[in-house]
Amino acid sequence: MITAYVRDGEGLRVLSNGESTAPIWIDLFQPDSDELALVSGRVGVDLPTKADQEEIEQSSRLYLEEGVPVMTALLPARSGTEAMQMGPVTFVLRPSQLITIRHHAPRPFETFPARAGKSSLGCATAEAVLVGLLEEIIDRLADLTEQSGREIDAVSRRVFGPEKMSTEEHRAALREIGAADTRVMLLRESLMTLERVLGFLMPVLEKIRTDKALRAMLKTHYRDAHTIAEHANYLQQKTALLLDATLGMINIEQNAIIKIFSVVAVAFLPPTLVASIYGMNFTHMPELDWPWGYPLALGIMVLTAVVPLWFFKRRGWL
């Protein structure tokens, strides 16, 4: 699907059918080969296919196509099941036009057109539209990172709280920790690719001598992306600590259960030995003829069971 935006006062609006105004922003959402070829022919730039966008080499994601910067970043989006998915988004900055190519639906692409006129630099030029869109993307990544931080803090309070967790609660905590770590890892990966895009774009705009305010805003966005990436790295370390702590608590509980069985086995081993001795089928066993032989054997069995338990209790093993 191709959506073209034109300036409308201080904001943006979708270009109507039959309107001859040149769009300042062309957004290609899940374009097929015909749509890519159509736009490529109109703008005179060879646009990347989905396979090209998914290449991991930096030279395939950041390059100049006949002097036009082509930049690809990985951006997150939420699906209907609220699971985060990552996908490449390509930004092509022509002198008077921005072209974006994407195959999923990051929220900034839905929210930015209505707020383009209220962005830091407005939307008077293609460069300003790109900087405003990047600002919206960074704000969204910051919100997602903060949300992940709150979720991790909630799990941390449960894990380190005073209430003892059940087995099911431990399993739920492990699942939540794993999901949070995956989200933070994806966000950090997205921020790293966005840093590379900003780092590539700054010297390009410096070379064509764009507005100083625009270049300064790009540097601000670069610092913001770097700061959020550092915070995401901290959250990853925190999830690693939570994972180790949760597994450690599970091991402590398992060791306590094993210790109880070990103590019970050791405590009842001497009585079992006594019972085994007097259960042997020998003809000559003097104790069998004693009037108090049976009570004596029971007493020895109780004593040999109580003494180990008392010893374990005194040593603090119980």
Stockholm file with secondary structure:
# STOCKHOLM 1.0

chainA/1-318         MITAYVRDGEGLRVLSNGESTAPIWIDLFQPDSDELALVSGRVGVDLPTKADQEEIEQSSRLYLEEGVPVMTALLPARSGTEAMQMGPVTFVLRPSQLITIRHHAPRPFETFPARAGKSSLGCATAEAVLVGLLEEIIDRLADLTEQSGREIDAVSRRVFGPEKMSTEEHRAALREIGAADTRVMLLRESLMTLERVLGFLMPVLEKIRTDKALRAMLKTHYRDAHTIAEHANYLQQKTALLLDATLGMINIEQNAIIKIFSVVAVAFLPPTLVASIYGMNFTHMPELDWPWGYPLALGIMVLTAVVPLWFFKRRGWL
#=GR chainA/1-318 SS CEEEEEEETTEEEECCTTCCCCCSEEEEESCCHHHHHHHHHHHTSCCCCHHHHTCCSHHHHEEEETTEEEEEEEEEEECTTSCEEEEEEEEEEETTEEEEEESSCCTHHHHHHHHGGGSTTTTSSHHHHHHHHHHHHHHHHHHHHHHHHHHHHHHHHHHSSSSCCCHHHHHHHHHHHHHHHHHHHHHHHHHHHHHHHHHHHHHHHHHTTCCHHHHHHHHHHHHHHHHHHHHHHHHHHHHHHHHHHHHHHHHHHHHHHHHHHHHHHHHTHHHHHHHHHHTSCCSCCGGGGCTTHHHHHHHHHHHHHHHHHHHHHHTTCC
#=GC SS_cons         CEEEEEEETTEEEECCTTCCCCCSEEEEESCCHHHHHHHHHHHTSCCCCHHHHTCCSHHHHEEEETTEEEEEEEEEEECTTSCEEEEEEEEEEETTEEEEEESSCCTHHHHHHHHGGGSTTTTSSHHHHHHHHHHHHHHHHHHHHHHHHHHHHHHHHHHSSSSCCCHHHHHHHHHHHHHHHHHHHHHHHHHHHHHHHHHHHHHHHHHTTCCHHHHHHHHHHHHHHHHHHHHHHHHHHHHHHHHHHHHHHHHHHHHHHHHHHHHHHHHTHHHHHHHHHHTSCCSCCGGGGCTTHHHHHHHHHHHHHHHHHHHHHHTTCC
//
